[in-house]
Amino acid sequence: MNRAVVVLILALMGCSFLLVNSQQRTRQLFIEKNRLEIQQRKLNQEWNRLEYEQRELSRASRIIDIAKKQLHMNDAKQDKTIYLKEKE
């Protein structure tokens, strides 16, 4: 009888330790999940910002402004345009 009680107490203690370990692991995984979700939101915000920036940088009006201001380019005038015809 005493031996059975000792075995049951040891089994109960073992199950208790496993339960505590499982709960601690669950808490750690929940914290890690929340941390990764926050990181995901930050990365999504950064991605959206970069997409917006790319759209702004590739706008035609911005390209024309840069060509005129930095490269000193102007629109071609009608009288300075030469048209070539291909011989058939």
C-alpha positions in Angstrom: 0.0 0.0 0.0 2.7 2.4 0.9 4.6 1.7 -2.3 1.5 2.4 -4.4 1.0 5.7 -2.6 4.6 6.8 -3.1 4.4 5.9 -6.8 1.1 7.8 -7.2 2.6 10.9 -5.4 5.6 10.8 -7.7 3.4 10.5 -10.7 1.3 13.4 -9.5 4.4 15.5 -9.0 5.7 14.6 -12.4 2.4 15.6 -14.0 2.4 18.8 -12.1 5.9 19.7 -13.3 4.9 18.8 -16.9 1.8 21.0 -16.5 3.9 24.0 -15.2 6.5 23.5 -18.0 3.7 23.3 -20.6 2.1 26.5 -19.3 5.4 28.3 -19.3 6.2 27.2 -22.8 2.7 28.4 -23.9 3.4 31.8 -22.3 6.7 32.1 -24.1 5.2 31.2 -27.4 2.4 33.7 -26.9 4.9 36.5 -26.2 7.0 35.5 -29.2 3.8 35.5 -31.4 2.9 39.0 -30.2 6.5 40.2 -30.8 6.4 38.8 -34.4 3.0 40.3 -35.1 4.3 43.7 -34.0 7.4 43.2 -36.2 5.1 42.2 -39.1 3.0 45.4 -38.7 6.2 47.5 -38.7 7.5 45.8 -41.8 4.1 46.3 -43.5 4.2 50.0 -42.7 7.7 50.2 -44.0 6.7 48.3 -47.2 3.8 50.7 -47.8 6.0 53.7 -47.2 8.5 52.4 -49.7 5.8 51.7 -52.3 4.5 55.2 -51.9 8.0 56.6 -52.2 8.6 54.6 -55.3 5.4 55.9 -56.9 6.3 59.4 -56.0 9.8 59.0 -57.4 8.6 57.6 -60.7 5.9 60.2 -61.4 6.3 61.6 -64.9 6.0 65.2 -63.6 8.8 64.7 -61.2 11.0 63.2 -63.9 10.3 66.2 -66.1 11.1 68.6 -63.3 14.5 66.9 -62.6 15.3 66.8 -66.3 14.7 70.6 -66.6 16.3 71.7 -63.3 19.3 69.4 -62.9 20.0 68.4 -66.5 19.0 71.7 -68.0 16.9 70.0 -70.6 14.1 71.7 -72.5 11.2 70.6 -74.7 12.1 70.3 -78.4 10.8 73.1 -80.5 8.9 72.5 -83.7 11.4 74.4 -85.8 14.3 72.4 -84.4 12.7 69.0 -85.0 13.9 67.1 -88.0 11.8 64.3 -89.4 13.4 61.6 -91.5 11.5 59.5 -94.0 12.5 56.0 -94.7 13.3 55.0 -98.3 11.2 52.2 -99.6 
